[in-house]
Amino acid sequence: MSGTEDGMTERRRRFEAEALVHLDAAYNLARWLARAPGEADDVVQEAMLRAWRAYDGRRGADAKPWLLAIVRNCFYDAAAARSREAARRAPGDPDDWVAAAAAPAADEPLAVSMREQQAGALDAALASLAPDFREVLVLREIEDLSYREIATVIGVAQGTVMSRLARARAALRAAWHDDDGGSTDGLR
């Protein structure tokens, strides 16, 4: 093997050991932000490509917050691109007709299966939150990141993370309360 091949193999090994081990966390965050498995797949794929390209310039000891920041940025970049595309197209564009025809009807087995997959009071309550609240809850409660790591991921001060997390928990509690007719036992 040449020196270049050895270097590339070592880079790949380090990337796999430091970044790729957090693939589940990356998908989890993308799924909660996008709320659609297919879109989450696309976001994670783009994020992993960006992470690979930027890997040699990464700073810091822990790759998880770094990777989750890339996932978050990919999601918001894709959302902005979709918004620009939607604004560019005129109402009644034939592309809209194709998308509507391809979407499953509400009573088709695929649609029923998709609804069942997304069922559950906690999932519904979490999904009803604003993206800013959803992301801090997912990063803290599901991915177990510290306040400092969350601040790094979303690019805000640590105090902002703490206040946003408190408001997110209150909003989740209220959404849960609305879904189950008054009980908040599952969120204490």
C-alpha positions as CSV (number, residue, x, y, z in Angstrom):
1,M,0.0,0.0,0.0
2,S,1.2,3.5,-0.7
3,G,1.5,6.2,1.9
4,T,-1.6,7.9,0.6
5,E,-3.7,4.7,0.9
6,D,-2.4,4.1,4.4
7,G,-3.4,7.6,5.4
8,M,-6.8,7.2,3.9
9,T,-7.3,3.9,5.6
10,E,-6.3,5.5,8.9
11,R,-8.6,8.5,8.3
12,R,-11.5,6.1,7.6
13,R,-10.8,4.1,10.7
14,R,-10.7,7.2,12.9
15,F,-13.9,8.5,11.3
16,E,-15.7,5.2,11.9
17,A,-14.5,5.0,15.5
18,E,-15.2,8.7,16.4
19,A,-18.1,9.8,14.2
20,L,-19.9,6.8,12.7
21,V,-20.6,5.3,16.1
22,H,-23.0,8.2,16.6
23,L,-25.1,7.4,13.5
24,D,-28.1,6.3,15.6
25,A,-28.0,9.6,17.5
26,A,-27.8,11.5,14.2
27,Y,-30.7,9.6,12.7
28,N,-32.7,10.1,15.9
29,L,-32.2,13.9,15.9
30,A,-33.0,14.0,12.1
31,R,-36.2,12.0,12.6
32,W,-37.4,14.3,15.3
33,L,-36.6,17.4,13.4
34,A,-38.0,16.2,10.1
35,R,-40.8,14.1,11.4
36,A,-40.6,11.9,8.3
37,P,-38.4,8.8,8.1
38,G,-37.5,9.4,4.4
39,E,-36.5,13.0,5.0
40,A,-34.5,12.0,8.0
41,D,-32.6,9.4,5.9
42,D,-31.7,12.2,3.4
43,V,-30.6,14.6,6.1
44,V,-28.4,12.0,7.8
45,Q,-26.9,10.9,4.5
46,E,-26.0,14.5,3.6
47,A,-24.7,15.1,7.2
48,M,-22.4,12.1,7.0
49,L,-21.0,13.3,3.7
50,R,-20.4,16.7,5.1
51,A,-18.9,15.2,8.3
52,W,-16.5,13.1,6.2
53,R,-15.4,16.1,4.1
54,A,-14.8,18.2,7.2
55,Y,-13.4,15.5,9.4
56,D,-9.8,16.6,9.3
57,G,-10.7,20.1,10.4
58,R,-12.8,19.0,13.3
59,R,-11.9,20.6,16.7
60,G,-12.8,19.3,20.1
61,A,-12.5,15.9,21.8
62,D,-16.1,14.7,21.4
63,A,-17.4,14.0,17.9
64,K,-21.0,13.6,18.9
65,P,-21.9,17.2,19.4
66,W,-20.0,18.1,16.3
67,L,-21.9,15.5,14.2
68,L,-25.3,16.5,15.7
69,A,-24.6,20.1,14.8
70,I,-24.0,19.0,11.2
71,V,-27.2,17.0,11.2
72,R,-29.1,20.1,12.5
73,N,-27.6,22.3,9.9
74,C,-28.4,19.9,7.1
75,F,-32.0,19.7,8.2
76,Y,-32.4,23.5,8.3
77,D,-30.5,23.9,5.0
78,A,-32.9,21.4,3.4
79,A,-35.9,23.1,4.9
80,A,-34.7,26.5,3.6
81,A,-34.1,25.0,0.1
82,R,-37.6,23.5,0.1
83,S,-39.1,26.8,1.1
84,R,-37.2,28.7,-1.7
85,E,-38.4,26.1,-4.2
86,A,-42.0,26.3,-3.1
87,A,-41.9,30.1,-3.4
88,R,-40.3,29.9,-6.8
89,R,-43.0,27.6,-8.2
90,A,-46.4,29.1,-9.2
91,P,-49.6,27.7,-7.6
92,G,-51.0,24.9,-9.7
93,D,-47.6,23.9,-11.0
94,P,-47.8,20.4,-12.6
95,D,-45.1,19.2,-10.1
96,D,-47.7,19.7,-7.4
97,W,-50.2,17.5,-9.2
98,V,-47.6,14.7,-9.5
99,A,-46.8,15.0,-5.8
100,A,-50.5,14.9,-4.8
101,A,-51.1,11.8,-7.1
102,A,-48.1,10.0,-5.5
103,A,-49.2,10.7,-1.9
104,P,-51.2,7.8,-0.4
105,A,-54.9,8.4,0.3
106,A,-55.8,8.5,4.0
107,D,-57.5,5.1,4.0
108,E,-54.8,3.2,2.0
109,P,-52.9,0.5,3.9
110,L,-49.6,2.4,3.5
111,A,-51.2,5.6,5.0
112,V,-52.7,3.5,7.9
113,S,-49.3,1.9,8.5
114,M,-47.6,5.2,8.6
115,R,-50.1,6.6,11.1
116,E,-49.7,3.5,13.3
117,Q,-45.9,3.9,13.2
118,Q,-46.2,7.5,14.5
119,A,-48.8,6.6,17.1
120,G,-48.3,7.1,20.8
121,A,-49.1,9.9,23.1
122,L,-45.5,10.9,23.9
123,D,-44.5,10.9,20.2
124,A,-47.5,13.0,19.3
125,A,-46.8,15.4,22.2
126,L,-43.2,15.8,21.3
127,A,-43.9,16.1,17.6
128,S,-46.3,19.0,18.4
129,L,-43.6,21.1,19.8
130,A,-41.8,23.8,17.9
131,P,-38.5,22.6,16.4
132,D,-36.4,24.7,18.9
133,F,-38.1,22.9,21.8
134,R,-38.1,19.5,20.1
135,E,-34.4,19.6,19.4
136,V,-33.3,20.5,22.9
137,L,-35.5,17.8,24.4
138,V,-34.2,15.2,22.0
139,L,-30.6,16.2,22.6
140,R,-30.9,16.3,26.4
141,E,-33.4,13.6,27.3
142,I,-32.8,11.1,24.5
143,E,-29.2,11.7,23.4
144,D,-28.1,12.6,26.9
145,L,-25.9,15.6,25.9
146,S,-24.8,18.1,28.5
147,Y,-26.0,21.7,28.4
148,R,-22.6,22.7,27.0
149,E,-22.7,20.1,24.3
150,I,-26.3,21.2,23.3
151,A,-25.1,24.8,23.2
152,T,-22.4,23.7,20.8
153,V,-24.8,21.7,18.6
154,I,-27.4,24.5,18.3
155,G,-25.0,27.5,18.5
156,V,-26.5,29.3,21.4
157,A,-25.3,30.2,25.0
158,Q,-25.6,27.6,27.7
159,G,-28.1,29.7,29.6
160,T,-30.3,29.8,26.5
161,V,-30.2,26.0,26.4
162,M,-31.3,25.8,30.0
163,S,-34.2,28.2,29.6
164,R,-35.3,26.7,26.3
165,L,-35.2,23.3,27.9
166,A,-37.3,24.4,30.8
167,R,-39.9,25.9,28.4
168,A,-39.8,22.8,26.2
169,R,-40.5,20.6,29.2
170,A,-43.4,22.8,30.2
171,A,-44.8,22.8,26.6
172,L,-44.4,19.0,26.4
173,R,-46.2,18.6,29.7
174,A,-49.0,20.8,28.4
175,A,-49.2,18.9,25.1
176,W,-49.2,15.6,27.0
177,H,-51.9,16.9,29.3
178,D,-54.1,17.9,26.3
179,D,-53.6,14.4,24.7
180,D,-54.6,12.3,27.6
181,G,-57.4,14.2,29.1
182,G,-55.6,15.7,32.1
183,S,-53.0,13.3,33.4
184,T,-49.4,14.3,33.5
185,D,-48.2,11.3,35.4
186,G,-46.0,10.1,32.6
187,L,-43.9,13.3,32.6
188,R,-43.0,13.7,36.3
